[in-house]
Amino acid sequence: ITLTTGEIAFGAKGIIIKGLYNATDSLCISGNNTSRIFSFMEAGRVVLDSLILVNGNGVGGGFSGYGGAVYRLNGYDTLFVTNSIISGNAASTSNGSGGGVYSYSSYSSSSPSSVSSSFVSVSNSTISGNTATGSGGGIYSSGSFSSSSNSLVSVSNSTISGNIASFNGGGIFSSSSYSSSSVSVSNSTISGNTVSGVGGGIYSSTSLVASSVSVINSTISGNTAITGGGGIYSTSLASSSSVSVSNSTISGNTASTKGGGIYSSADSSSSVSVSKSTISGNTAFGSIMGLGSGGGGIYSTSTSHSSSVSVSNSTIAGNTATSGHGGGIFSSSAAASSAAASSLVSVSNSTIFGNIASNNGGGIFSFSNS
């Protein structure tokens, strides 16, 4: 099916769309490079099942040029993408976000006191080859303007690959201004995504509350960030940031400044936990605007409190910080108060070898300002 008269706009209707996608037949819907494919405004639960969505360019209602294939504004339930392919779409306008999927929630225009969150769930699907001139090459999710407007992205048994964003979050972008941001990845592959800002594979950020990224039984590989967090980037401006990786591989990711594999920063506590996993062949290159690189494999820092990195039953190998500290692991606390500041790196039943740093700590670098 090729759309010739613009997007299919469902408005405030929660809906289940079940297509046909199997080895012998499929339902493919094309935006014909002239419009996005689906849009939803203040809708309830949306389920997109067994569909192939291609060649959308984000042109349509709401923020035209955002959401190459799928656009949802102020939803009141989860947007589910299951058993589907979203590929070759673009958020085409200047600073357009969500090359494949765009979800933004704040409040209802008809009932401003009614707050919504942005929940996106992707399962048994492929989101690949999408582009955004803003953030979120594959998936963009954001909650704003309320302490109850969260952003949550869940990816399971899926592949997010080859997506490109000009700002942040090449594969996945999640943020919230006043509430929490969380990205959960299980049994999936996040690979070959590229961003001109931070978070080549995964980006999660908050202004006031906690940011978290969880990766289980997955591979994060070959992603690139022009600045920080080649594989994973998590940050909170006023609260805590946590990254948890288990039974997974983080490999071959690159960042120009900090955190080739994993980057976590926070005003409060920053923590990275790695168990039964391999962090290998990641690189933090050079320096940009006077910022030295660090943490080829893992980078964790806190401006006002503690930074901690825990590694158990894992391998940290062959990572490089080309002009900074901590080829394998970098941890620092900049807090001036000795009561608040600590930098702790804990390693148990693990192997750390073949990592390189041009300055201090080829394997591990830990620093506290107090």
Solvent accessible surface area in square Angstrom, and as a share of the most:
residue,aa,sasa,rsa
1,I,124,0.63
2,T,74,0.43
3,L,18,0.09
4,T,112,0.65
5,T,137,0.80
6,G,26,0.25
7,E,37,0.17
8,I,67,0.34
9,A,70,0.54
10,F,39,0.16
11,G,27,0.26
12,A,70,0.55
13,K,136,0.58
14,G,43,0.42
15,I,49,0.25
16,I,122,0.62
17,I,32,0.16
18,K,142,0.60
19,G,17,0.17
20,L,83,0.41
21,Y,89,0.34
22,N,76,0.39
23,A,111,0.86
24,T,129,0.75
25,D,78,0.40
26,S,47,0.30
27,L,53,0.26
28,C,50,0.30
29,I,10,0.05
30,S,14,0.09
31,G,0,0.00
32,N,66,0.34
33,N,97,0.50
34,T,79,0.46
35,S,4,0.03
36,R,0,0.00
37,I,0,0.00
38,F,4,0.02
39,S,1,0.00
40,F,0,0.00
41,M,51,0.23
42,E,39,0.18
43,A,0,0.00
44,G,26,0.25
45,R,129,0.47
46,V,0,0.00
47,V,23,0.13
48,L,1,0.01
49,D,19,0.10
50,S,12,0.07
51,L,0,0.00
52,I,25,0.13
53,L,1,0.00
54,V,28,0.16
55,N,55,0.28
56,G,1,0.01
57,N,26,0.14
58,G,0,0.00
59,V,65,0.37
60,G,25,0.24
61,G,32,0.31
62,G,50,0.48
63,F,96,0.40
64,S,54,0.35
65,G,1,0.01
66,Y,51,0.20
67,G,0,0.00
68,G,0,0.00
69,A,0,0.00
70,V,0,0.00
71,Y,0,0.00
72,R,0,0.00
73,L,35,0.17
74,N,11,0.06
75,G,0,0.00
76,Y,88,0.34
77,D,46,0.24
78,T,21,0.12
79,L,0,0.00
80,F,60,0.25
81,V,1,0.01
82,T,24,0.14
83,N,57,0.29
84,S,2,0.01
85,I,41,0.21
86,I,0,0.00
87,S,30,0.19
88,G,37,0.36
89,N,1,0.01
90,A,30,0.23
91,A,1,0.01
92,S,53,0.34
93,T,47,0.27
94,S,93,0.60
95,N,79,0.40
96,G,0,0.00
97,S,9,0.06
98,G,0,0.00
99,G,0,0.00
100,G,0,0.00
101,V,0,0.00
102,Y,6,0.02
103,S,0,0.00
104,Y,35,0.13
105,S,0,0.00
106,S,7,0.05
107,Y,94,0.36
108,S,6,0.04
109,S,90,0.58
110,S,99,0.64
111,S,46,0.30
112,P,88,0.56
113,S,106,0.68
114,S,43,0.28
115,V,55,0.32
116,S,4,0.03
117,S,17,0.11
118,S,0,0.00
119,F,66,0.28
120,V,2,0.01
121,S,25,0.16
122,V,1,0.00
123,S,27,0.17
124,N,80,0.41
125,S,7,0.04
126,T,44,0.26
127,I,0,0.00
128,S,25,0.16
129,G,37,0.36
130,N,0,0.00
131,T,53,0.31
132,A,4,0.03
133,T,55,0.32
134,G,0,0.00
135,S,9,0.06
136,G,0,0.00
137,G,0,0.00
138,G,0,0.00
139,I,0,0.00
140,Y,28,0.10
141,S,0,0.00
142,S,6,0.04
143,G,0,0.00
144,S,10,0.07
145,F,133,0.56
146,S,22,0.14
147,S,90,0.58
148,S,63,0.41
149,S,0,0.00
150,N,43,0.22
151,S,2,0.01
152,L,67,0.33
153,V,0,0.00
154,S,39,0.25
155,V,1,0.01
156,S,28,0.18
157,N,78,0.40
158,S,7,0.04
159,T,46,0.27
160,I,0,0.00
161,S,26,0.17
162,G,36,0.35
163,N,0,0.00
164,I,88,0.44
165,A,1,0.01
166,S,48,0.31
167,F,98,0.41
168,N,39,0.20
169,G,0,0.00
170,G,0,0.00
171,G,0,0.00
172,I,0,0.00
173,F,16,0.07
174,S,0,0.00
175,S,18,0.12
176,S,4,0.03
177,S,38,0.25
178,Y,98,0.37
179,S,8,0.05
180,S,38,0.25
181,S,1,0.01
182,S,32,0.21
183,V,1,0.00
184,S,41,0.26
185,V,1,0.01
186,S,27,0.18
187,N,77,0.39
188,S,8,0.05
189,T,47,0.27
190,I,0,0.00
191,S,26,0.17
192,G,39,0.37
193,N,0,0.00
194,T,50,0.29
195,V,0,0.00
196,S,61,0.39
197,G,14,0.13
198,V,27,0.16
199,G,0,0.00
200,G,0,0.00
201,G,0,0.00
202,I,0,0.00
203,Y,21,0.08
204,S,0,0.00
205,S,14,0.09
206,T,5,0.03
207,S,38,0.24
208,L,94,0.47
209,V,58,0.33
210,A,37,0.29
211,S,1,0.01
212,S,37,0.24
213,V,2,0.01
214,S,35,0.22
215,V,0,0.00
216,I,73,0.37
217,N,70,0.36
218,S,7,0.05
219,T,48,0.28
220,I,0,0.00
221,S,26,0.17
222,G,40,0.39
223,N,0,0.00
224,T,45,0.26
225,A,1,0.01
226,I,79,0.40
227,T,41,0.24
228,G,4,0.04
229,G,0,0.00
230,G,0,0.00
231,G,0,0.00
232,I,0,0.00
233,Y,27,0.10
234,S,0,0.00
235,T,15,0.09
236,S,2,0.01
237,L,128,0.64
238,A,50,0.39
239,S,26,0.17
240,S,33,0.21
241,S,2,0.01
242,S,44,0.28
243,V,1,0.01
244,S,52,0.34
245,V,1,0.01
246,S,24,0.15
247,N,75,0.38
248,S,6,0.04
249,T,47,0.27
250,I,0,0.00
251,S,26,0.17
252,G,38,0.36
253,N,0,0.00
254,T,33,0.19
255,A,1,0.01
256,S,25,0.16
257,T,8,0.05
258,K,52,0.22
259,G,0,0.00
260,G,0,0.00
261,G,0,0.00
262,I,0,0.00
263,Y,26,0.10
264,S,0,0.00
265,S,14,0.09
266,A,4,0.03
267,D,48,0.25
268,S,31,0.20
269,S,44,0.29
270,S,1,0.01
271,S,40,0.26
272,V,2,0.01
273,S,50,0.32
274,V,1,0.01
275,S,32,0.21
276,K,125,0.53
277,S,8,0.05
278,T,47,0.27
279,I,0,0.00
280,S,29,0.19
281,G,40,0.39
282,N,0,0.00
283,T,20,0.12
284,A,0,0.00
285,F,99,0.41
286,G,29,0.28
287,S,70,0.45
288,I,56,0.29
289,M,186,0.83
290,G,77,0.74
291,L,95,0.47
292,G,41,0.39
293,S,5,0.03
294,G,1,0.01
295,G,0,0.00
296,G,0,0.00
297,G,0,0.00
298,I,0,0.00
299,Y,14,0.05
300,S,0,0.00
301,T,20,0.12
302,S,0,0.00
303,T,82,0.48
304,S,41,0.26
305,H,81,0.36
306,S,34,0.22
307,S,0,0.00
308,S,37,0.24
309,V,1,0.01
310,S,49,0.31
311,V,1,0.01
312,S,28,0.18
313,N,74,0.38
314,S,7,0.05
315,T,40,0.23
316,I,0,0.00
317,A,11,0.09
318,G,39,0.37
319,N,0,0.00
320,T,31,0.18
321,A,0,0.00
322,T,55,0.32
323,S,44,0.28
324,G,2,0.02
325,H,53,0.24
326,G,0,0.00
327,G,0,0.00
328,G,0,0.00
329,I,0,0.00
330,F,22,0.09
331,S,0,0.00
332,S,12,0.08
333,S,1,0.00
334,A,56,0.43
335,A,5,0.04
336,A,90,0.70
337,S,58,0.38
338,S,91,0.59
339,A,103,0.80
340,A,30,0.23
341,A,10,0.08
342,S,52,0.33
343,S,25,0.16
344,L,109,0.54
345,V,31,0.18
346,S,50,0.32
347,V,59,0.34
348,S,52,0.33
349,N,127,0.65
350,S,33,0.21
351,T,68,0.39
352,I,48,0.24
353,F,119,0.50
354,G,53,0.51
355,N,19,0.10
356,I,108,0.55
357,A,19,0.14
358,S,64,0.41
359,N,85,0.43
360,N,86,0.44
361,G,25,0.24
362,G,31,0.29
363,G,25,0.24
364,I,71,0.36
365,F,34,0.14
366,S,56,0.36
367,F,102,0.43
368,S,40,0.26
369,N,80,0.41
370,S,72,0.47
